[in-house]
Amino acid sequence: MTGVKVLVTRLDPNLPLPTYSKGGDAGADLVARVDVTLAPGERALVPTGISIALPNGYVALVHPRSGLAIKHGVTMVNAPGTVDAGYRGELQIILINHDPKESVTFKRGDRIAQLVIQQVERAEFVEVENLPGSGRGTDGFGSTGR
């Protein structure tokens, strides 16, 4: 299966390109370019050693790794992170350690996040006096459950 071509520049030639671990995976693994230790409650901006060029009409969404969340309490502050098609800087991940007691260390080359590429639509925002009705209406924030 052929996907959309995403141009990648390695800012560190010794680190791998984003790779899919298994066939059918939606997210390609991103790795840390530097060693970093996060104390409980601490966050850090972790560089990945790559920059990308997406075609117009696409976005890269950076998602946390579920294994890091369950094993270490580590996730991303702004999940998912949005990489717009026009951005050309290094991809960097804002990691946070939610574990109340234990620090966690990532070594250079450790997998820290996943990159999902999606096609997006540009919206045309049209102002109206009233919105059309719906089954939900204005109910929100837990209105569909208990």
N, C-alpha and C positions, 0 to 999 in steps of 0.2 A: 504494500500500500504506500503510495506516495503522498506526502503532505506538503503543506506550504513551505517554501524555502525561506529560512531565516538566516540572514548573514550574521556571522559571529566573528569577533576579533578577540583572540586570546591576549589579554594584557599580561598574562604570566604563561609562558610557553610550556611550563612543566605541569600545568593543571589540565584536567580533561575538559573536553567540550561537554555541554549538557547531554546526558544520555538517559534513555528509557531503560529501566531495570528489567522489565518484562514486556512481552508482546501485549499490546492492548492497553498499556499504561497511558493515562491522560497526562501525567506530569513527568517531566524530565528532571533528573537530579541536578541540583546546583551544589557546589562545594565551597568551603571556606578557603580564602586565599591566605589567611593568617591564623595563627594560634590565638585563641581567646578563652578566657575563663570568666564565667558569669556567676557572681555570688547570688545568694537568695534575693529575689526582688530586683536584681540588676538587669539592665538592658544595654545592648551595644549594637553599633552599626558594623556589620561584618561584610567585607568585600568578597566578591566571588571570582575575580580575575577575568571576567569576560564583559564585553559590551556587545549589543545586538542591534540589528536594523530590521525592523518589521516592515512588511508592505503596508501601505495605507489600507485601512479597513480591518486591521488586526490589532489585537492587544495581547500582551503577555501578562498573565496573572501569576503572582508568586504566592504559593500556598505553603503553610507549615507542614512539617512531616509528622504524621500521626504517631510514629514510633518514638520520636523525641518528646512528644507531649505526654504519652502514657508512661514512658520509662523515667523521664527526667523533669517533667513539668515545663519543658521549653516549648515556646511557640513564638509567633510573630506579633509585634505590637499592632501593626496595621494590616491584618490579614483579611482578604488577600491584598498584596501590594499590586499596584497597577503600573505597568510599564507601557507608556504610550508609544505609538508608531514613530513619532519624531524624536524620541529620546535616544541619545548616542553615548551616554556616560556609562561608567561601570555599574553593573547590577550590584546592589548592596542590600543586605537583609537586616531588618531591625529585629533582633532576637531578644527575648526576655525569659528569665528564669523565674517561674512561679513557684518552684519548690520552696517551702518555708524554712528548710534547714540545710540542704545540701547545695554546694557549688557544683557546676558542671563545666567541663573543659572540652573544647573542640580543637582538634589539631588541624593544621593545614591539610586540605584534601578531604576532610570529613564532609559527608553529605549533610546539608543544613536546611534545605528547602526544595520545593518542586516548582518548576516553571510550566505553566499551562498556556498554550497558544490558542486563542479563539478569534473567530471572525466577529466583528461588531457592526452594528448599524448606527448611523448618525441620525439623531432625532431632529425633527422640525417641531419646535415648540410653538403651539398655537394657543393664544389666550382666548378663553371663552368666559361668558358670564356664569354658567353653571355646567357642571360635569354630568354626563349621562349616568343614570342609575345603575346599580349592580346589586348582586345578591348580598354582598358584604357591607356595602355602604361605607360609613365612617368608622365602623368598629375596627379596632386594632389592638396591638399589644396583649396577646393572649386571649382575644375574644373568641377564637375558634376551639379553645380547649379549657381545661380547668386548671 
